[in-house]
Amino acid sequence: MTIVPVDVQDSILPPGASTADNQDLAIAILHAIQTLLAAGLPTALVSDALKVREQATVTVQATGADKIHAIESARLDPVNNMALNAGYQILSSTLVPAGKMWRITQITWDYGGTPPARVYIVATSGGLACLVKEWQTPVSDRYYDLQTEIWLAAGGAIELHMHNATGGDYCRLHICGYQMDAP
């Protein structure tokens, strides 16, 4: 093997790129962290307590089941109407229970029969209604999937509105997400 000396006039590396000096600094920092870890962490860093606010001599902490926005359970809320009436129809999820909130991450629906003229999804919460998504002239026997992030407070719901539904047709609505304690 032959070693050829090279004199570099210009380098393609940007200033501060990975050089032996920079690597030595990174290694020194990692060794310092290892030394701190080996010495043991303070109990406050090891516990599952979450320090929320500290003022003078008062510390408020949330721990265990009381942690802020702790996910209590996954939600799958199927709503089926296998024999729609003709005209304007609404399918609604169950209401968010008192003291809870939902984070909706996915809404899926399908319609069987003669498709309605228009379908839209509405989120209701705190007496307000918000249009989430609208479909003009949807196709029958096809699943529509909406990946989303909707937060609903107690009493809120997801609604699927259908204009000009055909009597005897069916519609299925599935809402997925998480239920948690309201702050």
MOHU-V387114 format. One record per residue. N is the residue number from 1. RES is the residue in three letters. PHI is phi in radians with two decimals (* if undefined). PSI is psi in degrees with one decimal (NA if undefined). Layout:
n=N res=RES phi=PHI psi=PSI
n=N res=RES phi=PHI psi=PSI
//
This chain:
n=1 res=MET phi=* psi=134.6
n=2 res=THR phi=-1.90 psi=132.5
n=3 res=ILE phi=-1.74 psi=125.4
n=4 res=VAL phi=-1.91 psi=119.9
n=5 res=PRO phi=-1.23 psi=139.7
n=6 res=VAL phi=-2.18 psi=132.7
n=7 res=ASP phi=-1.82 psi=114.3
n=8 res=VAL phi=-1.64 psi=117.3
n=9 res=GLN phi=-1.49 psi=-44.8
n=10 res=ASP phi=-2.27 psi=144.4
n=11 res=SER phi=-1.98 psi=144.7
n=12 res=ILE phi=-1.40 psi=-11.2
n=13 res=LEU phi=-1.30 psi=138.4
n=14 res=PRO phi=-1.22 psi=160.5
n=15 res=PRO phi=-1.00 psi=137.5
n=16 res=GLY phi=1.42 psi=8.0
n=17 res=ALA phi=-1.15 psi=171.9
n=18 res=SER phi=-1.08 psi=106.1
n=19 res=THR phi=-2.13 psi=172.1
n=20 res=ALA phi=-1.01 psi=-39.8
n=21 res=ASP phi=-1.12 psi=-45.4
n=22 res=ASN phi=-1.11 psi=-38.5
n=23 res=GLN phi=-1.15 psi=-38.6
n=24 res=ASP phi=-1.09 psi=-39.6
n=25 res=LEU phi=-1.13 psi=-44.8
n=26 res=ALA phi=-1.10 psi=-40.7
n=27 res=ILE phi=-1.13 psi=-40.3
n=28 res=ALA phi=-1.10 psi=-41.1
n=29 res=ILE phi=-1.12 psi=-43.8
n=30 res=LEU phi=-1.09 psi=-39.2
n=31 res=HIS phi=-1.13 psi=-39.5
n=32 res=ALA phi=-1.11 psi=-40.3
n=33 res=ILE phi=-1.13 psi=-43.3
n=34 res=GLN phi=-1.03 psi=-41.5
n=35 res=THR phi=-1.08 psi=-43.7
n=36 res=LEU phi=-1.10 psi=-42.5
n=37 res=LEU phi=-1.13 psi=-39.9
n=38 res=ALA phi=-1.15 psi=-30.2
n=39 res=ALA phi=-1.30 psi=-14.3
n=40 res=GLY phi=1.71 psi=138.5
n=41 res=LEU phi=-1.52 psi=149.7
n=42 res=PRO phi=-1.07 psi=148.0
n=43 res=THR phi=-0.96 psi=-34.7
n=44 res=ALA phi=-1.08 psi=-28.8
n=45 res=LEU phi=-1.49 psi=-19.4
n=46 res=VAL phi=-1.56 psi=-32.5
n=47 res=SER phi=-1.21 psi=166.5
n=48 res=ASP phi=-1.58 psi=13.9
n=49 res=ALA phi=-1.26 psi=142.6
n=50 res=LEU phi=-2.00 psi=114.4
n=51 res=LYS phi=-1.38 psi=119.3
n=52 res=VAL phi=-1.60 psi=-48.7
n=53 res=ARG phi=-2.68 psi=143.8
n=54 res=GLU phi=-2.30 psi=126.6
n=55 res=GLN phi=-2.35 psi=125.3
n=56 res=ALA phi=0.79 psi=-105.3
n=57 res=THR phi=-1.89 psi=5.7
n=58 res=VAL phi=-1.86 psi=128.3
n=59 res=THR phi=-2.14 psi=125.5
n=60 res=VAL phi=-1.77 psi=127.9
n=61 res=GLN phi=-2.26 psi=145.9
n=62 res=ALA phi=-2.01 psi=127.2
n=63 res=THR phi=-2.32 psi=159.4
n=64 res=GLY phi=0.92 psi=-129.1
n=65 res=ALA phi=-1.17 psi=-15.2
n=66 res=ASP phi=-1.60 psi=6.7
n=67 res=LYS phi=-1.06 psi=144.6
n=68 res=ILE phi=-1.11 psi=131.9
n=69 res=HIS phi=0.98 psi=30.8
n=70 res=ALA phi=-1.16 psi=130.9
n=71 res=ILE phi=-1.21 psi=122.5
n=72 res=GLU phi=-1.52 psi=-43.1
n=73 res=SER phi=-2.85 psi=158.0
n=74 res=ALA phi=-1.40 psi=149.7
n=75 res=ARG phi=-2.02 psi=132.4
n=76 res=LEU phi=-2.35 psi=109.6
n=77 res=ASP phi=-2.01 psi=89.5
n=78 res=PRO phi=-1.42 psi=135.1
n=79 res=VAL phi=-2.22 psi=117.5
n=80 res=ASN phi=-2.13 psi=137.5
n=81 res=ASN phi=-2.24 psi=104.7
n=82 res=MET phi=-1.55 psi=-1.6
n=83 res=ALA phi=-2.59 psi=79.3
n=84 res=LEU phi=-1.18 psi=151.2
n=85 res=ASN phi=-1.45 psi=161.0
n=86 res=ALA phi=-1.31 psi=149.6
n=87 res=GLY phi=1.79 psi=-145.8
n=88 res=TYR phi=-1.43 psi=125.5
n=89 res=GLN phi=-2.27 psi=148.7
n=90 res=ILE phi=-2.28 psi=127.6
n=91 res=LEU phi=-1.82 psi=131.6
n=92 res=SER phi=-2.19 psi=140.5
n=93 res=SER phi=-1.23 psi=171.9
n=94 res=THR phi=-1.16 psi=159.7
n=95 res=LEU phi=-1.40 psi=147.2
n=96 res=VAL phi=-1.14 psi=127.1
n=97 res=PRO phi=-1.14 psi=157.4
n=98 res=ALA phi=-1.03 psi=140.0
n=99 res=GLY phi=1.37 psi=3.4
n=100 res=LYS phi=-2.11 psi=168.6
n=101 res=MET phi=-2.52 psi=152.3
n=102 res=TRP phi=-2.03 psi=143.1
n=103 res=ARG phi=-1.96 psi=107.1
n=104 res=ILE phi=-1.52 psi=128.7
n=105 res=THR phi=-2.01 psi=-19.1
n=106 res=GLN phi=-2.66 psi=137.0
n=107 res=ILE phi=-2.25 psi=125.7
n=108 res=THR phi=-2.21 psi=140.4
n=109 res=TRP phi=-2.59 psi=156.7
n=110 res=ASP phi=-2.56 psi=159.2
n=111 res=TYR phi=-2.32 psi=134.7
n=112 res=GLY phi=-2.04 psi=127.4
n=113 res=GLY phi=2.12 psi=-152.8
n=114 res=THR phi=-1.32 psi=117.5
n=115 res=PRO phi=-1.08 psi=145.5
n=116 res=PRO phi=-1.23 psi=164.3
n=117 res=ALA phi=-1.17 psi=-35.1
n=118 res=ARG phi=-2.71 psi=144.1
n=119 res=VAL phi=-2.32 psi=137.7
n=120 res=TYR phi=-2.53 psi=155.1
n=121 res=ILE phi=-1.91 psi=134.3
n=122 res=VAL phi=-2.18 psi=136.7
n=123 res=ALA phi=-1.78 psi=128.5
n=124 res=THR phi=-2.01 psi=136.5
n=125 res=SER phi=-2.87 psi=132.6
n=126 res=GLY phi=1.06 psi=33.5
n=127 res=GLY phi=1.42 psi=0.3
n=128 res=LEU phi=-1.89 psi=152.7
n=129 res=ALA phi=-2.16 psi=136.1
n=130 res=CYS phi=-2.26 psi=124.6
n=131 res=LEU phi=-1.19 psi=124.5
n=132 res=VAL phi=-1.67 psi=-47.3
n=133 res=LYS phi=-2.79 psi=144.8
n=134 res=GLU phi=-2.23 psi=140.4
n=135 res=TRP phi=-2.10 psi=122.5
n=136 res=GLN phi=-1.57 psi=135.4
n=137 res=THR phi=0.73 psi=65.5
n=138 res=PRO phi=-1.17 psi=160.2
n=139 res=VAL phi=-1.66 psi=143.1
n=140 res=SER phi=-1.33 psi=155.2
n=141 res=ASP phi=0.98 psi=41.2
n=142 res=ARG phi=-2.38 psi=139.4
n=143 res=TYR phi=-1.49 psi=133.1
n=144 res=TYR phi=-1.90 psi=128.1
n=145 res=ASP phi=-2.15 psi=129.4
n=146 res=LEU phi=-2.17 psi=112.5
n=147 res=GLN phi=-1.49 psi=127.1
n=148 res=THR phi=-2.64 psi=178.8
n=149 res=GLU phi=-2.48 psi=105.6
n=150 res=ILE phi=-2.19 psi=130.2
n=151 res=TRP phi=-1.82 psi=126.1
n=152 res=LEU phi=-2.06 psi=134.5
n=153 res=ALA phi=-1.54 psi=173.9
n=154 res=ALA phi=-0.92 psi=135.6
n=155 res=GLY phi=1.53 psi=-8.7
n=156 res=GLY phi=-1.37 psi=164.4
n=157 res=ALA phi=-2.74 psi=166.6
n=158 res=ILE phi=-1.90 psi=132.9
n=159 res=GLU phi=-2.15 psi=142.3
n=160 res=LEU phi=-1.95 psi=116.7
n=161 res=HIS phi=-1.78 psi=133.5
n=162 res=MET phi=-2.16 psi=127.5
n=163 res=HIS phi=-1.72 psi=130.0
n=164 res=ASN phi=1.09 psi=48.7
n=165 res=ALA phi=-1.20 psi=152.3
n=166 res=THR phi=-1.69 psi=132.8
n=167 res=GLY phi=-1.02 psi=134.3
n=168 res=GLY phi=1.61 psi=-14.8
n=169 res=ASP phi=-1.25 psi=171.8
n=170 res=TYR phi=-2.20 psi=158.7
n=171 res=CYS phi=-2.52 psi=137.7
n=172 res=ARG phi=-2.15 psi=135.0
n=173 res=LEU phi=-2.22 psi=128.2
n=174 res=HIS phi=-2.20 psi=128.9
n=175 res=ILE phi=-2.09 psi=125.3
n=176 res=CYS phi=-2.07 psi=147.9
n=177 res=GLY phi=2.94 psi=-149.2
n=178 res=TYR phi=-2.35 psi=146.3
n=179 res=GLN phi=-1.90 psi=139.6
n=180 res=MET phi=-2.59 psi=165.8
n=181 res=ASP phi=-1.20 psi=139.6
n=182 res=ALA phi=-1.26 psi=144.1
n=183 res=PRO phi=-1.23 psi=NA
//
